[in-house]
Amino acid sequence: MPSEVIGQKSIVSNYALLLFRTILLTGINLVSMVFIYRILSIEGVGRLAIYTAVANGITGLFLVWPSSGFLQCGRAEFDQTRVLEKSFGTTLFLINTLFVISTITCFILRRPIMSYIGLPIEWLWLLILNTFFIMINRTLIQVYYITASISVLSLLDFVEPFFTLIFAVYIWIAMGTIPITTYLLVTTIFSGVACLFYLHFSRKHIFPFRWSFIEAKRILYFSGFFYGLPIFTFIYDQFHYFIIKHFWQPDQLAYYSLAYRIYTFMTMVPLLSVNLIYPIMISYRNLGREDIFQKYSVRTIPQMLFFWTIGCIVFLAISPCLIPFLFGSVYRESI
């Protein structure tokens, strides 16, 4: 059937595009890391790690968990109407309500939070603004996965990393080092710029926003079953930073941060498989064509992951020479 052929080509082409995008983004981010770790002191890298862990913890635990319901309800709405006005508008209302609650909580606990990070209390507003952009950007990125706008997403994903790379290279050449607060301020601005790009290129699917009480119930009902996932994700992805900060010195946190960031780069492709397949799986289920998904998910994706794994093994084999050369001998313990 023609529709089956189109569906098959969509899976292969979208996954290949995402794979190429991920490899290219990984390269840009690795180059950025080289300069970022050189323009920040060891102490700055350690504070950056704990700052990022706090920001991601607030976002993951309290702000983005309705997104699970958005993927489910949004894909169903898009299959029927080709827009996401109702599901996106309702999701946006829910996450912004949670954002207001989390902001009030952060303001009440501002002294222990900022003292724990090691930044002046006046910089709390930056943490709040950063979590807001993380929340909105993650939700907008899901719009592109739901609508299968992979080519647009592949271009927009380069906005923030590209600006960050240019900034880091410029500072390294012109100044050498900068305070951690300067770096956080600039990267938060870049995150806001990326948010504007995401919003602009997704407007045809999400505007005008529509609130629906029934849709809110559906989103919360579906997301409620998955709320435990952000907790386990937080423990897996972020909580180890808090443990290391408690028992080790800040320089050890910097060494570990570099090692863990390299590890996360190597796990990007498996995570992309989930992000790409999940909306497609919902569509095939709604259309009663689970056979198409089953046929190609067991053929194309395992082959891609196999070759990615080989590349990761090669990288790990040469890392004892590569890490000191790129990041400096001070980061030798990251190996």
ABEGO torsion letter per residue (X at the ends): XAAAAAAAAAAAAAAAAAAAAAAAAAAAAAAAAAAAAAABBAAAAAAAAAAAAAAAAAAAAAAAAAAAAAAAAAAAAAAAAGBAAAAAAAAAAAAAAAAAAAAAAAAAAAAAAAAAAGBBAAAAAAAAAAAAAAAAAAAAAAAAAAAGBAAAAAAAAAAAAAAAAAAAAAAAAAAGBBBAAAAAAAAAAAAAAAAAAAAAAAAAAAOBBBBBAAAAAAAAAAAAAAAAAAAAAAAAAAAAAAAAAAABBAAAAAAAAAAAAAAAAAAAAAAAAAAAAAAAAAAAAAAGBAAAAAAAAAAAAAAAAAAAAAAAAAAAAAAAAAAAAAAEAAAAAAX
